Amino acid sequence: MSSCPVFQQVYYISPFGSLPQGWNKVGVVADVEPPESGDYVLAGQLVCGGTETMVVVALVATEVVLVPPMPLSASESYVVNVQWVAPGTDPSNIAWSNSDVIASSPVVTAVVQVLSGTLVDDTLQVAFSVGSGGCTPTGVGANVLDQNGRGAGYQQVEGASVDVPLTLTAGNTYVAYLQGVLPTEGQNGFAGPFSLGPPSAGIPVHHGISVSIFPCCPYVSRGRERGGRAEH
């Protein structure tokens, strides 16, 4: 078997708020490729500023979920370490010193701040800020869902703006969510696998209506544009 897990993705959603549309787990979630052979489960260690905060041993080999007892701070630096262990291993008996068998990823805790945005020719154009401090994301993932949770468009980019081509159906309503994104391995540039932060507040997007997003409000101001502003 491969001695060290390979990440598929890492994400953090606070367990102390409403569960965002399209998500079914909270906490720090680490997904990895399955081991090549053997009977193993995945263990995860959450570290803040070099200090261990919790260890969890999962029941499966491909995912571990660490639910912290309080929200993670956007100003702190968190890392999740994972390794395979035998089923039934006591979390307190796991050694976390052998880098040959441990995969590590930053945990993004900052929420993306939407600065402005418009819907032009079925393309959602959004400018945003990812903030600073902690594990600062270097890009964003923008996901647009309809009222039934079906995807209408997704784009993941580096930088401070994103254009999301959408497939929209008249009569449906749509909500956009933005997440800060940071590669799990920074030495490879902006390339996956990625660590994703908590989704932003949902931004309503209506088919056939131009929208503007103002810095003072986390939601879209809806209405047909007149004179550069949306009518309310």
Secondary structure, DSSP 8 states (H G I E B T S, - for coil): --SS--EEEEEEE-TTS---TT----EEEEEE---SSSS-EEEEEEEETTEEEEEEE-SSSSEEEE--SS---TTS-EEEEEEEE-TT--GGG-----TTS-EEEEE-----EEEEEEEETTEEEEEEE---SSS--SEEEEEEEETTS-EEEEEEEESSEEEEE----TT-EEEEEEEEEEESSGGG-S-SSEEE------EEEETT--EEE-TT-SSEEES-EETTEE--
